Amino acid sequence: MSDLIENARCHPVALADRVERMIGTAVEGIAAALLVAETGLLFAGVVARYAFHSPIVWSDELAGAIFLWLSMLGAVVALRRGEHMCFAALAERAGPQVRATVQALVLTAIGVTLVLLLRPAFDYVEDESFATMPNLGVPSSWRVLGIAVGLALMLAVTTVQFLRRTRLPHALIAFAIAGIVGAGLILASPFLLAIGNLNLIVFFVVLVAVSIAVGIPIAFAFAIATVAYLGLMTHVPLSLVVNRLDQGMSQPLLLAIPMFIFLGLLIELAGLARAMIALLSLLLGSVRGGMYYVLLAAMILISGISGSKAADMAAVAPGLFPEMKRRGANDGDLVALLAASAAMADTIPPSLVLITLGSVTGISIASLFTAGLIPALVLAAALALLVFFRSRNDRPVQAAPREKGVLVKAFALALPALILPFVIRTAVVEGVATATEVSTIGIVYTLLAGITIYRPFRWRRCYPLLVETAALSASILFVIGAANGMAWALTQSGFSSGLTATMQEIAGGRYGFLAITIVVFVLLGNILEGIPAILLFAPLLLPVSHSFGIDGVHYAMVVVIAMSIGLFAPPFGVGFYAACAIGRVAPNAAASHVWRYLAVLMLALVLVAAVPWFSTALL
């Protein structure tokens, strides 16, 4: 102990590094254990209900409590790893000194936000101590304590990272900028109160935009704007922000997010994805442009299950790119098609974007899952048509001679993998099981298949998958919680009714409104990633679409596709850069190729928007 104290005096940075590692190791271990417990509890609930017809009455309450703790501890892991959703393109283009200052400013902003929320979080825990979870018979404070603990741990991680990474000059500049902004808002508050709802532009447009442009994670940018608005413009206690964070993250539908992310990662680990790709390569690999069709088909089968577009692309690209390059494909063109195929598949169930959209708009998840199939096929057909015309003059590939039964063996090996996506989608669409329940069934199925069929199964890789699942799902869920608070503030201000009245006056009626929707969500998807754009604006614009007589499910398909196209478009689309990283191709080499694929997707989106039948035919 004395050695540790002596080292702390001599090496404060080394001590900070050790503290961060200790926090990280402990939180990652607990988060992984909670995810295992959540999966086991949910699967036990399914078995008890369907096999023994004796439901576990307290399982939903316990699952919800575990889920909230998992989300908050996962947010700590994501913050420590730098995996919260953020826009870092501008900072990355700056010089080293500017980047260091920006990094200090980002950590300062995160720390200030957490400090402002920490006391209200414990107040909220105290308020919840008077309520009781009816089936478990314990105070509700046990559940929401996870929010306070998570915020406290994030503050500790932020403080340690600030000490480790920030030099004094950069820290002073960051403090000065943060102080000037804070003091400016406080001094301007009488004027901002006097201008009424125009102050929303200052808080929810300018402040959010600047925060995101600087590189502050999107969830924290939303929280900063909400806290500043409520603290300066209203008398609402900040514990209400914590309440909205809780309400946003605790929706039962959102339990499917970590489950499907873990399922998608398991599919890759267990070998199911490789088996599907091998079969598709045998079937289509010898025709003109055949491997391009294989890429499209593989993304259709795999996409949506993992909840991460990066995971979808990472599952497909390594198995296909070497062979496609051997056949003369251009590196940049391959990455461009990979990005476009990922954008194409966002409406294919069980898409987490659809689950999230349903949770914030009230649209049936089963309806969204059913409606998403045909629009995705329309986009896939458009990309396939472009591939056909581009490859019609290519020489057909001479298929390697096959031994008897090779195709049959490949089909038999891929059959368990091929069955899984259809089982998942059918079970949810037909109402046999909820999205969360079917995800746990898929996890158990994948584990059994990996152990018995696609062996050897590497158990030692499961722990990193659990930690990755916790971080990725929390980065999504924390945005959902923060956006829920921001949306509540906008609604209470009267912004929603004003937006509705303005949008109803748009020239061109329903088609003009759909055209503006496409433009808005392409731009928002490009800047805000995907889910934050949907969380903020879909609940506001959906009622407007009803006033134009647009079916809610049809409008949802237009919103999701437009957002996804923006997500994979240069110059800011995070999905595009993820595709480049996975394909190991410089962004400038792929940018010149991606536009033709995105243009085709835009034409297909216009067709989907103009013809509601594509979205409603299966309902």
N, C-alpha and C positions, 0 to 999 in steps of 0.2 A: 504493500500500500504506500509506504514511504517513497519507494522508487517511482510509483505512478505519479505522486505529488511532485517529486523532484523533476520528473520528465515534463509535467505540465508547466512548471515554471520555465523550463528551458525551451520547450518545444510546444507552444500553444497550438500551432497548426496541426502537429502530430496528434495532440490530445483530441482536437476537434475531429480529426479524421477517425480516430478510434471510437469516439462517442457516436459518430454517424454510423459507423459499421455496426456497433452494438445495437443501436436503435433499428437499423435496417434488418439485421439478422433476426432479431426478436419479432419485429412486426411481420416480416415475410413468413416466418415459421407459424405464427398465430393465424395469419391470413390463409395460408395453405391448409392448416388444420380446420379452419372454419369452412373452407370450401368443400373439403372432404365430408365434414359433418353435414353441411347443407345438402350435398348430393345424396348422402345416405339417408337423411331424414325424408327428403322428397320422394326418393324411390321407395322407401318403406311405406310412406303414405299411399303411394299408388298401389303397391302390393296388398296392403291392408284393405283398401277400398274395393279393388277389383277381384282379388283372389279370395279374400276371406270375408268380404262384405261387412267389414267392421272398421269404419274409418277411425283414424287417430284424431280425436276432436281437437287436441291442442297442437297438432303438428303445424298448422298454418301460422299460429301466433309465434311459435318458437322459430319457424323458418323465417318469418318476417324480422324477428329480433336479430337472428344470426346474419341475415342479409344486410341489415343496416350497419352492423359492426364490420362485416366483410367489406362493404362499400367504403366506409371511412378508413379502415386500415389499408385497403387497397389504394385509396387516394394518397396515403402517406408513402406507400411503395412507389407509386407513379411519380409523386413529387420528387422523391429521392433519386429516381432514375431519369428524371427529365422527360417523362412520357405523357404528361398532361397535354391535351390538345392545345396547340399554339401556332401562331404564324411567325416564323423566324426568318423569312426570306430577306427582309430589309436589313436586319441586324447582321446576318451572315455576309452581306455584301460590303459591310463597312470595314474600316481598318481595325487593327488589333486594339488600339486605345479606345476607340468608340465602342467596340464590342464589349470591352471590359466595363466601361461605364454603363452601357445598356444593361448588361448582366447584373450589375450592382443595383440599378434602378428597378429591374424586374423583381429581384429578391426583396428589395425594400418595399415595393408595392404589395407583394404577397404577404410579407411580414406585417405591414400595417393593417391589411384586410383581416388577417387572422387575429391580430390583437383586438380589433374592433368587434369581432364576432365572438371572441372567447368568453367574455363575461356574459353576454346575452345567451350563449349556449348553456352555461351552467344555470342561469336563471330559468331557462326552458326546462332543464332537467329537474329543477326544484318544482316547477309548476306541474310537471308530469308525475311527480311523486304522489300527488293526491288522486291520481287515476290508477285503476287496476286492470291488468290484462285478464279478462273474464275466465278464460279456460285454464290459464297457467296459475292464476291467483297471485301474481306478483306485481309490484308497482311498475307502471309504464316507464318510470325513470330508468329502470334497468336497461330497457331497449335504447332510449334516446341518449343514455350516457355515452354510447358509441360516438355520437356526433361531437360531444365535448372532448372526449379522449382523442378522437381523430384530429380535431382542430389543434389541440395542445401539442400532439406529436408532430403535426405539420409545421407548427411554429418552431418547435425544437429543431427539426430538420432544416428549415429555412435559416434559422439563426446560425447553425453550425456551418451550413454551406456558405453563408455570407462571410463568416470568419475565415473559412478555408480559401475562398476564391477571390475575395475582394481586397485590393490594396487601398491604403488610406486615401490617396487623392480621388480615386474613383468612388469610394464610399462617401466622401464629403460632397462630391458633385451630385450623387444620387440623393443624398439627404436634402441638399439645397433644392433640387428640382421638385422632389416630393413635397417639401415644405412650401415652396412657392405655389404649387398647384392647390394644396390644401388650404393655405391662407387665402389664395385668390377666390376659391369657391365660398369660403366663409364670409369674406368681405363683400362678395357680390350677391350673397343670399337675399338681402332686401330687394335688390333689383330683380333677381330671378323670381322671387315671389310675386313681384308686381306684374311681370309679363305673363303670368298664368301658365297655360300648358305649353307655351313656347319654350319653357325651361326644360322640357323633355328632350329637346334637341341638344341642349348642352350636356345633359347627363347620359342619355341613352343613345345618342348619335356621336357627338364629338368625343366625349370621355371614353366611351366604349371603343370607338374607332382608333383613337390615339393609343389606348392601352393595348389593343390587339396589334397595332402596327409596331409598337415598341417591342413586342414579344411576350407580353404578359399572358399566361395561359388563359384561354377563353373563359373558363369557369370563373376565374378570379377577376377577369375584366367585367363580367356580368355582375359579380358580387360587389366590386368596387362601385359601379354605377348605382346599384340598388341601395347600398348602404349610404352613399353620399346623398342620393335623392331623398330617401326616407329620413335621414338624420338632419338634413338642412331644410327640406321643404315641407315636412309633415311633423306631427307629434306622435307618430306610430313608434312604439318601442322596437328596438332592433332584434329583440327576441322573436319578433314575427318573421324576420328574415330566416332565422334558424328553423322556425316552424314550417315555412315554405320549403326550405331545403329538405326537411324531414318528409313533408308531404310529397315532394317531387321524387325523392329517392325511394320511398317506401311503397310505391304502388305494386300490388301483387304481380301484375303483368311483367314488371321489369325483372322479376326473379329469373326470367328466361334468358336474360342477357349473359350473366356469367356462365350459366349452364351450357348455352350454345357455343360460347367462345371456347370453353373447355372441350366440348364435343368436337369442334372443328380442329383444334390442336391435336386431340387424340386420333382423329381420322388420319392426319398426316403421320403421326408417330407410329400408329399400328400398321400402316402400310395399305390402307384401303384406297387412298388417293392414287398410289402408284399402280395398283391393280386396275383401276378404272382407266387410267391414262394408257397403260400397256394395251388393253383391249381396243380402245379407240384408235391407237396407232396402227394396230393390225388391220382394222376395218377400213380406215380412211387414208392411211399413210401413203398408198401407192397411186392415188389419183392426183391430177394437177392441183396444186395448192392444198394437198391433202392435210399436211401438218397444221396449216392455218385453221382448217375446219376442226381438226382435233383440239386445237387450243380453244376454239369457241365452244365446242361441245363439253370439254372438260370444265370450263368456267361455268357453264349452265348447270352441270351436275354438282359441282362443289360449292359454287358461290352461295352466300347467304347463311351457310351452316356455322361458319366460324365466328361471324360477327365482325370480322376484321378483313377489309379488302386486301391489306398487306398479307395477311395469312392465306387468303384465297390465292393470291398471285404467287406467293412463295410455295404453295403446294403444287402448283401447275408448272411454273416456268422451269425449275431445275430438271425436270424429267423430259421436257420437250425442246428447250432451246439448243442443246448440243446437237441433236439430230437435225433441227431446222437450219442451224448454221452450216452443218456439213453439206446440206443440200443447196447452199448458196444464199440463204436468206440474209438480208441486211440487218445488222444489229439494231439500228434505230427503228427500223420498220417493225421488228419483232416486239420491241418494247412499246411502240405506239399501239399495236394491235392488242397487246396484253392490257394496256391501260383502258382502251376502248371496250374490250370484252368485260373488264371489271365494272366499268360504268354501265354497260348493257344490263348487267345481271342484278341490279339492286332491288328489283321488284319480284325476284324469284324467292318464294318462301323456302325456309323460314328466315326471311330477312329481318335483321335486328332493326333496320330503319323502319320497316313496316310495323314491327312490334312497338317501337318508340312512338311512331306517329299515331297508332291506335290508342296508346296509353294517354296521350295528351289531347286527343280530339274526340275520344269516345266512339270512334268507328270500330266495328267488330273486327277483331284480328282475323277470324275465319274468312270474313268477306274480303279483307285486304289480301290475304294469302291466295284466295281463289281468283281475285281480279288480277293479280300481278303476273300470272302465267302468260296470257296472250300478249300483253304489251312487251314483255321480255322477249318473246319469240319474234315479234315484229322487229324489234331492234336487232336481234340475232340474225334474222333473215336479211335485213339491210346490210349488216356487216358481211354476211356470207355472199351476198350479191356483189359487193365491192371486191371481195377476194376472188370471186369467179371471173370478173372482168379483168382484174389485174393479172391473173394467172392463166388466162385462156391460151396464151401463146407459149407457155412453158412446156418443156418436154415432160411427158408422163414419166414418173419414177418407176424404174424396173423393180418390181417387188422381189425381194430375196426369196429363193425357193424355201418353202415351208415343209417341215416334216409332217407326216400324217397326224392329224389330231391336235396340231399346235393351236389352231383357233378355238377348238372345243375346250382345250385345257385352259386357255386364257379366259374364255367366257366363264368357265366353271370357277376359276379363281376370282374373277371380278364380280361374280353374281352376288355374294354377300354385301360387297361394297355398293353395287348398283341398287340393291333392294333398299338400303337404308334411307336415302333421300326421299324415295317415294313413300316409304312407311311413315316418315316424319310428316311429310306434307299431307298425306291422306288422313292420318290420325287427327291432325289439327283441323283440317278443312271439314271433315265429317263429324267433328265434335266428339270423337271417341276419347280424346285426352286433351288437356290444355297444352299450350305451348311449353310451359314449364315442365309439366309431367312427361311429355314426350321427349324432351331433351334428356331427362335422366334415364329414360328407357334407352335412348340412343347411346348414352355414355356406357351403360352396362353392356349393351349389344356390341359396341365397338371394342370394349375391353375383352370380352369373350372371343370375338373374332380375331383380335390381335394375338391373344394367347394361344388359341387353338388352330388358327388357319394361317395367319400372316406372321408366324413366329420367325426368329426369336423376338419377343417383346422386351424392350429395354425399360425395365422398371425404374432405373436410376434417373431416367429423363422425365419421369412424372412430376417430381418436385419442382423443377424449373417451369414446367407447364402450369402447375398450380399457381405459382407466384406470378407468372406472366398473365394468366387469366385474371387474377385479382387486380393487377395493375391496369390491364386494358379495360376490364369492365368498369372499374372505379373511375377511370378517366372519362368514360361515357356517362356514368351515373352522376358524377359530381357536376358535370355540365347540365344534366337534366335538372338536378336540384337547384343550381344557381339560376338557370333559365326560368324555372318555375317561380322563383322569387321576383325576378325581373318582370316576367309576364304579369304577375299579380299587381305589381306597382303600376305598370302601364294600364292595366284594366281599371284599377281604382282611380287613376287620374282622369279617366274619361277618354283616353286615347283610342280605345277600341271602337267606341261609338263614332268618334270623329273619323277614324280610318274607314269604317263601313260606309258612312255618308259620302266621303270623298270618292271611294272606289265605285260606288253605285252610279256616279255621274260620268264614268268613263265612256268616251265615244266608242262605238263599235259593239256595244252590248257584250254578250257572253264571249264572243271570239276576241274582242278587244281586251277583255279582262283576262282571258287565258293567255293571250300574247304577252301581256304585261307580267303575268305570273311566271311564264317561261323565262323572260329576260331577268326578272328579279331573282329567281331562285338559281339560275345559272351563275349570276354574279355573286350571290350570297354563298353558294356552294364553293365557288372558287376562293373566296376569302375566309369564310368561317368554317371550313371543312363541311361536313354534311349535316350531322345531327343537330348542332347548335342552330343552324339556319331554320331547320324544320321546327325545332322546339319554340323558337321565338315567333315565327311568322305564320306557320300553318294554322295554329289555333285562332289567330286573328283574322286570317283571310278565308278560312273555311265557311264561316257564316255569311260572308260576302258572296261566296260562290253560290250559296243556296238562293240568295236574292236574285241571281241571274238564271236560276233554274238548272244549275249544273249539279249533277249527282255527286255526292260527297266522295264516294269511292273513286269515281272517274277523276275528280279533281286531285285526290291523293296520288293517283298514278302519275299525273302530269307533274306534280310538285316533286315527287321522289326522283323521277327520271331527270328533270331539269337540274335538280340539285346534284345528282350524280355526275352528269355531264360536266358541270362546273368544277366538281371535285377533281376531275382528271384532265382539266384543261390548263395549259400554261397561261400566264406566267406564275400564278400563285397556287394552283391546285396541288394540295398535298398528295393526293393519290397519284398524280403524274410523277412526282419526284420519288414516291415509294416504288413505282414501277421501274423507274430508271435505276434505283438502288438495287432492286432485286435482279434486274437484267444486267447490272454492272455496265451501264451505258451512260455516257455523259448526257445531261438533259438537252444540251444544244444539238446533239446528234439525233435525238428522238423527236424534238419539237417540230422539225420540218416535215416529219411523217405523220404526226398525230392529228394534224388538222383535217386531213381528208377523212379520217375515221370519225372524228367528232362531227364533221359536217354531215356525214351520212346519218349519224345518230340524231342530229338536230332535225333532219328531214323526217326521220322516223317518228320523232317526238311530235312534230307538227301533225303528222298523220294520226297518231294516237290521240292528240288533243282535239282534232277536228272530228274524229269518229268515236263517239263514246262507246259504241258497240264493243270495241276491243277491250275495254275495261269492265263492261257489265255483262258480256255475253254468257259467262259461266255462273253468274250469280243466280 
